[in-house]
Amino acid sequence: MAFNTVLDYFALADGVKLACKGSTENAAATVVEAPLNDKGEVPAHEVLETVRSPSCEYEMLAAWARGAESTPDPVQLGGVSTADSKTFVLTNLTINTQAGSPPAISASGTQVKTGAAEGDVFNIPAFSVLFKHAAQILWSAFTLSGSGCHLTTANYAASATPSRGTVNGGTVSHDVVSGRIVANLTITQTGDTEPTLTPGTGWDVTAPLTKTKGDAQYPSWTCTLTKYLTKTIAQAQS
């Protein structure tokens, strides 16, 4: 593999708006150990399937949008991709935005049965990340008010939990459950008015505004919001 070649396990980079700048394979074997014997030893063990749980880091080259009419299909938690002759499903997409820094985008997932077909997924709602070094409000997750209150970080994590069926330790089926987007916010208060945050449609405040005030510092507020996603069923369940 060439020095500048990076494996994009989840096929998110298009080379125009998003570039994959780093990836990690994260391979681990499943090991089954027999109960300890009377001496405290492991008397037998078996090394079974090796499963890779790769992660990728991306750099924005322009504004990046997915899921709207004029952009590619939505990003899917549970969506299947192929890399290095292996099959993977996406389980996490993170978009971190901060004043004074470019958006930091990363993805991770897990290996499933080679050649596995597309199954049930959680479609991440349409979004657009601006090509700017600023904290951003995505998915109309909230509105912020308060004179002198400024959004300094807004970090978003879309995730689903993978499950798998196995035979003799080898994966034969997979699914994803519990799809959601979690937004973690930091707000700086420079005036006398405390911030007020109103969640958007479908969002809930799951950790309310909490104030921190250090010595010779402006007050800082943190808050967490969550949006639970609806699963798209691939076919009728029998």
N, C-alpha and C positions, 0 to 999 in steps of 0.2 A: 504494500500500500504506500502510495506517495506521501511525502512529508506533509503536504497541505490537504490531503484527502481525509475528510471526516465522515463517518458513517451516520447518516440521519435515519435512526431506527423507525421514526414515526412519519416520515415523508411530509413534514410540515414546511421545510424550506423550499422556496422556489427560485432562489438566487437573484430575485428582483426586489422583493420587499422583505424577505427574511432569509438569513444565511445561518447554516449550522456551523458553529465555530468550535464545538467540542462535544465529545460523547464518551461515555464510560459503559463497558459491557456488564459489569457487576454479575459475574457468573458464580453460582454456588451449587454444590452438590447436595442432594438429600441423603442423609446418613441415618440408618436405623441401627440402634444399639440394643443389645440384649440387656436385661436387668443385671445389676452388679451381682457377682458371686459372693461366696462367704469370705473371700479375701479383699473384697472391695475393688475387684478388677472388672473390666468389661470383657466378658468371655467370648463374645462374638459380635460381629457387625457386618452390615451390608451397605455398600455405596450404590445408590439408585440413580434416578434421573438428575442430570445437571440442568438447572433452570437459570436463565439469564434475566435480569431485571434492569435493563439499560436506562440510562438517562442522557439527555441531550441539552446543550445550551445553545441559544440562538442570539443573533445580533440583528437588529432591525436595520434595513437599508432604505426604507421608506415607510410611510404609514401602512399599517397592516390591519386588514379587515377580513373577517370570515363570517359566512352565514347570511349576509344580505343578498338581495337579488343580483347585484352587480359584482359579487365576489364569489370565490369558490364555495363548495359545499361546507356546511358547518363542521367544526371540529367535533369529533365524537369520542366520548369516553367509552371504551370498549371497542372502538374502531380497530380493524385489523390492518396490519401493514407487514410487508416482507422485507427483510434485510439480511444479507449474508446467508441466503438460502434458509432462513429461519422465519417463523411467524410470531408476531408480537401484537399485543393489544395495548392501547394507550389508556392509562389509568389516572394520570395527573398532568395538568397544564397550569403553570404558574406564570403570572404576569405581575411583576413588581415595578411600580412607578414611584419616583421620588424627585423632589425639587433639586435641580442641579446635577442629575444623573440620567443617562439614557434608560429607557425601559429595559428591564432584564427579564427575558423569557426563557423558560425551561420546560421540559416535558420528561415524563418517565412512564414506564409500563412494565409488562412482564411477558415472558415467552409462553406460548401455548403450543398445542399440537401442530406440527408442521402441516401447512395446507388447510388449517382450520378455516371454515367459512365465516362470513360476517354473521354475528349473532345479535342479541338485543343490545341496544346502546342507549346512552344518555347524550342527546344532542346538546352541545353548549350553545346557548342563545347567541344570536348575531352580536358581534362586537366590532369596534374599531379602535385601535391603539394609535394615537397621534405620534408623529415622528418629531417629538419634542422632549426636552429634558425637564419634565415637570410631573408632579403628582396628578393623576387623571381619574376622573369619575367614569367608570365603565359600566355598561348594562343599566344606566340610569339607576344605579344602586341606591343613591341617596341624594339629598340636597343639604347643603351646609349654609347656615346663616349665623350672623353675629359680627358686629362691627369689629374689625381688627383681628378676625379669626381666619387662619390660613391653613389649607390642606398641605401638609409637608410630605407625607407618604401615604400611598394607597396600594396595598399589596393584595392580589387576588389569586386564590388557589381553587381551581376546579378539580374535583377528584371523584373517583368511584372505587369501591373496594372489590378486588378480583376474588373469584372463587373458582375452584377447579375440581373435576372428578378424576380419579386415578385408578389404574389397574396395575398391580405389581410395581407401584411407585411411579409409573409413567402417566403423563397427562393424557386423558382421552376426551375431556370436555371442559368448557370454561363458561363463565358468565361474569357480569359486573353488577354490583348492587350499591345502594346508598349514594346515588349521585347528588352532588351539591357544589355550590360555589361559596367560598368563604372570603369575605373582604376584611382585612385588618387595616385600620386607619390611624394616622397620627395627625393631630391638629395643634397648631401653635396659636396661643392667644396673646395678642399684643395690646389690646384695648381693655376697657372695663367690662365689656359684655362677654359673658361666657358663651361658648358655641352651642348652637341648637342643630341637631341632626334629625332629618326626617327620612325614614326608609322609603325606597321606591316600591312600586307594585311588585308583589311576590317576594319581597325581602323582609327579613325580621332582624331586629336588634337582638343578638344573642350574647353580647357582653356590652353593657351600657357605657356611656361616656364616663371615663375615670380620669381624674386630674392628678398630675404630678408637678410639683413646684420645687426645684432645687435652689440652692443658694445663688443669688445674682443671676437668675435665669428667668426667662419668660415661662409662664405656665404652659404645660403640654397636656394634651388630652388624647386618650386612646379609646377605640371603640371597635367592636366586631359585628358584622352583619352576615347573615347566611341566607342563601336562596336554595331551596331544595328543588331538584330537577325531576322531570317526569320521564320515565323510560319509554323508549320507542321499541315496540315488540316486532321482531323480525318475521315471525310466523306464528300461526295459531299453536297454542300449547295443548298437548294431549295428555 
